[in-house]
């Protein structure tokens, strides 16, 4: 099935998370400058990240239903357009107004609403177009491009900010409108889906969570925590590089990119290797959480810059092991008709994790370095326990049917063997 789609389809879909992640990551290195220029508190500047992600997290479930009802491509293209418009609103406010902070936040909320229809719907689209090994590989690719966006974003943000600090807002519409055109002309979606009416749809979702909620809800939580820690750490690292170590500009952007490189490479390799092998997926997920927990605990005792970056990179490698596994489990857990809503609910909790990372890290940073990372180590340990005891997905219907057919074939062959 994947071969029929062609490389252009995969490239077009891979651009969606790349553009989506720019919404927060490209602003991270600019936040200290924004704080100074607009005379903001640490909490106020964290809201520039938080409101984007919160708006996305709250609207995603509705977008997921609409994508199941009316098709993925139309939703993605419209969402990218809204995303770009939000960037224009924030950029013009910063350029023209004397006190632009509130209007910048309004633009960020608009961007968040647009972002809701990007990466989560791309995951559902991959589930529609690909299957088996190609599906898990494609999911690994979009998690990697998500990470590539995170790597490029701090560097791009730092370089673009050399023009003026608010120039980054005008980068969004250029990238969003170009990607929307590529998706519209480069992706050939299958025939329009026969979406269910809302009451029937909600009933089907209720049945899914009744059957699979025991492992799916913990999986959602674990994915959310992974991104909560990732964005909190980036927020923390951006602040201390500028305030404590006086590192700014492109050098700072390159340093912020280091932990993300570890995550991207790991996510790509993991996605390419795991296939639909659930025992292997679970083992890799546990190893990833061990890396994350160990790195958060160890970094509590060190503030030396090289050790700090090295240990945070180890934690990012753990996240790179974790996320493709969760993507594959969740995307493959349901049939096509409900896939958009399930991946959107998952995307929603991921966005909420990103939303709460910066303000909570901002609060913990006022206490001490050890408080920040002991707290994160405890949270990582909780996710490790949840993953070990609860994330044990059973076989899906297709696997069960295939297993029964294999048993039937084997029994049939044995029945033909002559007895002595």
C-alpha positions in Angstrom: 0.0 0.0 0.0 2.8 2.4 0.9 4.6 1.9 -2.4 1.6 3.2 -4.3 1.7 6.5 -2.4 5.1 7.6 -3.6 7.8 9.6 -2.0 6.0 13.0 -2.6 3.2 11.9 -0.3 5.5 11.0 2.6 7.5 14.2 2.2 4.3 16.3 2.2 3.0 14.6 5.3 6.4 14.8 7.0 6.4 18.6 6.6 3.2 18.9 8.8 4.9 18.1 12.2 8.0 20.0 11.0 5.9 23.2 10.6 3.8 22.5 13.7 6.7 22.3 16.1 8.1 25.6 14.9 5.1 27.2 16.7 6.8 26.8 20.1 10.4 25.7 19.5 11.4 28.7 17.2 10.3 31.1 19.9 12.2 29.4 22.8 15.5 31.2 22.2 13.7 34.6 21.6 11.8 34.4 25.0 14.5 36.1 27.1 14.8 39.0 24.6 11.0 39.3 24.5 10.9 39.4 28.3 13.4 42.3 28.3 11.8 44.2 25.4 8.2 44.0 26.7 9.2 44.2 30.4 7.5 40.8 31.2 7.7 38.5 34.2 9.0 35.0 33.8 5.4 33.7 34.1 4.1 36.1 31.5 6.7 35.1 29.0 5.9 31.4 29.6 2.3 32.1 28.6 3.5 32.7 25.0 4.3 29.0 24.9 1.5 27.8 27.1 -1.5 29.5 25.5 -0.5 28.2 22.0 -0.4 24.6 23.4 -3.4 25.0 25.6 -5.6 26.2 22.7 -4.4 23.4 20.6 -4.9 20.8 23.3 -8.5 21.9 23.9 -9.6 22.1 20.3 -7.9 18.9 19.0 -10.7 16.5 20.0 -13.2 18.5 17.8 -10.8 18.6 14.9 -10.3 14.9 15.2 -14.0 14.2 14.9 -14.2 16.6 11.9 -11.3 14.8 10.2 -13.1 11.4 10.7 -16.3 12.9 9.3 -15.0 15.0 6.4 -11.5 13.8 5.6 -8.0 14.5 6.7 -6.5 16.7 3.9 -9.2 19.4 4.0 -8.8 19.7 7.8 -5.0 19.9 7.6 -4.9 22.5 4.8 -7.5 24.8 6.6 -5.6 24.4 9.9 -2.3 25.4 8.3 -3.9 28.6 6.9 -5.3 29.5 10.4 -1.9 28.8 11.9 -0.3 31.3 9.4 -2.9 33.9 10.1 -2.2 33.8 13.8 1.5 34.5 13.1 0.5 37.6 11.1 -1.6 38.8 14.0 1.2 38.4 16.6 3.8 39.9 14.2 1.8 43.0 13.3 1.0 43.6 17.0 4.7 43.5 18.0 5.6 45.7 15.0 2.9 48.4 15.3 1.6 48.6 18.8 3.3 50.2 21.8 2.0 47.6 24.3 1.5 44.5 22.1 1.6 41.7 24.7 -2.2 40.9 24.9 -2.6 40.9 21.1 0.5 38.7 20.8 -1.2 36.3 23.1 -4.4 36.4 21.0 -2.4 35.7 17.9 -0.8 32.7 19.7 -4.2 31.3 20.6 -5.2 31.6 16.9 -2.0 29.8 16.0 -2.8 27.1 18.6 -6.2 26.5 17.1 -4.6 26.0 13.7 -1.9 23.7 15.1 -4.6 21.4 16.4 -5.3 20.2 12.9 -1.7 19.5 12.0 0.5 16.7 13.5 -2.3 14.7 15.2 -4.3 14.5 12.0 -1.1 13.7 10.1 -0.8 10.6 12.3 -4.3 9.5 11.4 -3.6 10.1 7.7 -0.6 7.8 7.9 -2.8 5.2 9.5 -5.2 5.5 6.6 -2.5 5.4 3.8 0.0 2.9 5.2 0.0 -0.4 6.9 2.4 -2.9 8.7 6.1 -2.1 8.6 5.5 0.9 6.3 3.1 2.4 8.9 5.5 2.2 11.8 8.3 3.5 9.6 6.2 6.5 8.5 5.2 7.2 12.1 8.9 7.1 13.0 9.6 9.6 10.2 7.1 12.1 11.3 8.3 11.9 14.9 11.8 12.4 13.5 10.7 15.4 11.4 9.0 16.7 14.5 12.4 16.4 16.2 14.2 18.0 13.2 11.9 20.9 13.6 12.9 21.2 17.2 16.6 21.0 16.2 16.3 23.7 13.5 13.9 25.9 15.4 16.2 27.3 18.0 18.9 27.9 15.4 16.4 29.5 13.0 14.8 31.5 15.8 18.2 32.9 16.9 19.2 33.8 13.3 15.8 35.4 12.4 15.8 37.4 15.7 19.0 39.1 14.4 16.7 41.0 12.1 14.3 41.9 14.9 13.0 39.9 17.8 9.4 39.7 16.4 10.5 38.7 12.9 9.9 35.0 13.8 6.1 35.6 13.9 6.2 36.5 10.1 8.1 33.2 9.3 5.0 31.2 10.3 2.7 32.3 7.5 5.4 31.7 4.8 6.0 28.2 6.0 2.3 27.3 6.7 0.9 28.6 3.4 3.7 26.8 1.4 3.1 23.5 3.3 -0.7 23.8 2.8 -0.2 24.1 -1.0 2.2 21.1 -1.0 -0.3 19.0 1.0 -3.2 20.0 -1.3 -1.5 19.0 -4.5 1.0 16.4 -3.2 -1.3 14.1 -1.1 -3.9 11.9 -2.8 -6.3 11.0 0.0 -8.5 8.0 -0.4 -12.2 8.4 -1.1 -14.2 10.5 1.4 -14.8 8.7 4.6 -18.3 7.6 5.6 -18.2 9.4 9.0 -20.6 8.5 11.8 -23.1 10.9 13.3 -21.8 12.3 16.6 -23.9 10.2 19.1 -22.9 7.0 17.3 -19.3 8.2 17.1 -19.1 9.0 20.8 -20.6 5.5 21.5 -17.9 3.9 19.5 -15.2 5.8 21.3 -16.8 4.9 24.7 -16.6 1.2 23.6 -12.9 1.6 22.6 -12.0 3.0 25.9 -14.0 0.4 27.7 -12.0 -2.3 25.9 -8.6 -0.7 25.7 -8.6 2.2 28.2 -6.7 0.2 30.8 -3.5 0.6 28.7 -4.5 3.5 26.4 -5.1 6.1 29.1 -1.7 5.5 30.8 -0.1 5.6 27.3 -1.7 9.0 26.7 -0.3 10.2 30.1 3.2 8.9 29.4 3.4 10.7 26.0 2.2 13.9 27.6 4.8 13.7 30.4 7.6 13.0 27.8 6.8 16.3 26.0 6.1 18.2 29.3 9.7 17.4 30.4 11.2 18.0 27.0 9.7 21.5 26.6 10.3 22.4 30.3 14.0 21.4 29.9 14.3 23.6 26.8 12.7 26.5 28.6 15.1 26.0 31.5 18.2 25.6 29.4 17.3 28.7 27.3 17.1 30.8 30.4 20.3 29.6 32.1 22.4 29.8 29.0 21.5 33.5 28.6 21.3 34.5 32.3 24.0 32.4 33.9 26.4 31.7 31.1 25.8 34.8 29.0 25.4 32.7 25.8 23.1 34.2 23.2 22.4 34.2 19.5 23.2 31.4 17.1 25.6 29.7 19.6 22.7 29.4 22.1 20.5 28.0 19.3 23.1 25.4 18.5 23.5 24.3 22.1 19.7 24.0 22.5 19.7 21.8 19.4 22.1 19.3 20.9 19.7 17.3 23.1 17.2 17.3 20.3 19.6 15.8 17.8 19.8 12.8 20.1 16.0 12.5 20.2 15.6 12.8 16.4 18.2 10.2 15.4 16.8 7.8 18.0 13.2 8.3 17.0 14.0 7.7 13.3 15.9 4.4 14.1 13.3 3.3 16.5 10.4 3.9 14.1 12.2 2.0 11.3 13.0 -1.0 13.5 9.9 -1.7 15.7 7.4 -2.7 13.0 4.2 -3.8 14.8 6.2 -6.1 17.2 4.4 -5.3 20.5 6.7 -7.1 22.9 9.7 -5.3 21.3 7.8 -2.0 21.4 7.1 -2.4 25.1 10.8 -3.3 25.9 12.0 -0.2 24.0 9.5 2.0 25.7 10.6 0.8 29.2 14.3 1.4 28.2 13.5 4.9 27.0 11.8 5.7 30.3 14.7 4.3 32.3 17.0 6.6 30.3 14.8 9.6 31.0 14.4 8.8 34.7 18.1 8.2 35.2 19.1 11.4 33.4 16.7 13.6 35.4 17.9 12.1 38.6 21.6 12.5 37.8 21.4 16.0 36.4 20.0 17.1 39.8 23.5 16.9 41.2 25.3 18.8 38.4 25.2 22.3 37.0 28.4 22.3 35.0 27.5 23.2 31.4 29.0 20.2 29.6 27.7 17.6 32.0 24.3 19.3 32.0 24.0 19.2 28.2 25.3 15.6 28.0 22.8 14.3 30.6 19.9 16.2 29.1 20.8 14.7 25.7 20.7 11.2 27.4 17.1 12.1 28.5 16.2 13.2 25.0 17.4 9.9 23.7 15.0 8.2 26.1 12.2 10.4 24.7 13.3 9.4 21.2 12.9 5.7 22.1 9.5 6.3 23.8 7.5 8.4 21.4 7.6 6.3 18.2 6.5 3.3 20.3 3.5 5.1 21.7 2.6 6.5 18.3 2.6 3.0 16.8 0.6 1.5 19.6 -2.1 4.2 19.6 -2.5 4.6 15.9 -2.8 0.9 15.3 -5.2 0.3 18.2 -8.4 1.4 16.4 -10.1 1.1 13.1 -10.0 3.8 10.5 -13.4 5.3 11.3 -12.3 6.3 14.8 -8.6 6.8 14.2 -8.7 10.6 13.8 -10.4 11.1 17.1 -8.1 8.7 19.0 -4.9 10.2 17.6 -6.4 13.7 18.2 -7.1 12.9 21.9 -3.5 11.6 22.1 -2.3 14.8 20.4 -4.4 16.8 22.8 -2.7 15.5 25.9 0.7 15.9 24.2 -0.1 19.6 23.6 -1.3 20.0 27.2 2.0 18.5 28.4 3.9 21.1 26.3 1.5 23.8 27.6 2.2 23.2 31.3 6.0 22.6 31.0 7.3 26.2 30.8 5.1 27.7 33.6 5.7 24.9 36.0 9.4 24.9 35.3 9.4 28.7 35.7 7.9 28.2 39.2 10.3 25.4 40.2 13.3 27.4 38.9 12.6 30.0 41.6 13.2 27.3 44.2 16.4 25.6 43.1 18.1 23.5 40.4 17.7 20.4 42.5 14.0 21.0 43.0 13.5 21.2 39.2 15.2 17.9 38.4 14.3 15.9 41.5 10.6 16.7 40.6 11.2 15.6 37.0 12.9 12.4 38.1 9.9 11.5 40.3 7.5 12.2 37.5 9.6 10.1 35.1 9.7 7.3 37.6 5.9 7.4 37.9 5.5 7.1 34.1 8.0 4.1 34.2 5.8 2.4 36.8 2.7 3.0 34.7 4.3 1.8 31.5 5.6 -1.4 33.2 2.4 -2.4 34.9 -0.4 -1.0 32.7 0.8 -0.5 29.1 0.3 -4.0 27.9 -1.8 -3.7 24.7 -3.4 -6.9 23.4 -3.7 -8.0 19.9 -5.9 -6.1 17.5 -8.6 -7.7 15.5 -6.5 -8.1 12.4 -3.7 -9.8 14.5 -6.3 -12.0 16.2 -7.8 -13.0 12.8 -4.4 -13.7 11.4 -3.5 -15.8 14.4 -6.7 -17.8 14.1 -6.1 -18.4 10.4 -2.6 -19.6 11.1 -3.9 -22.0 13.8 -6.6 -23.2 11.4 -4.1 -23.8 8.6 -1.7 -25.6 11.0 -4.5 -27.8 12.3 -5.7 -28.6 8.7 -2.1 -29.6 7.7 -1.8 -31.9 10.7 -5.1 -33.5 10.1 -3.8 -34.6 6.7 -0.8 -36.4 8.1 -1.3 -40.2 7.9 -1.3 -42.0 11.2 0.8 -45.2 11.6 
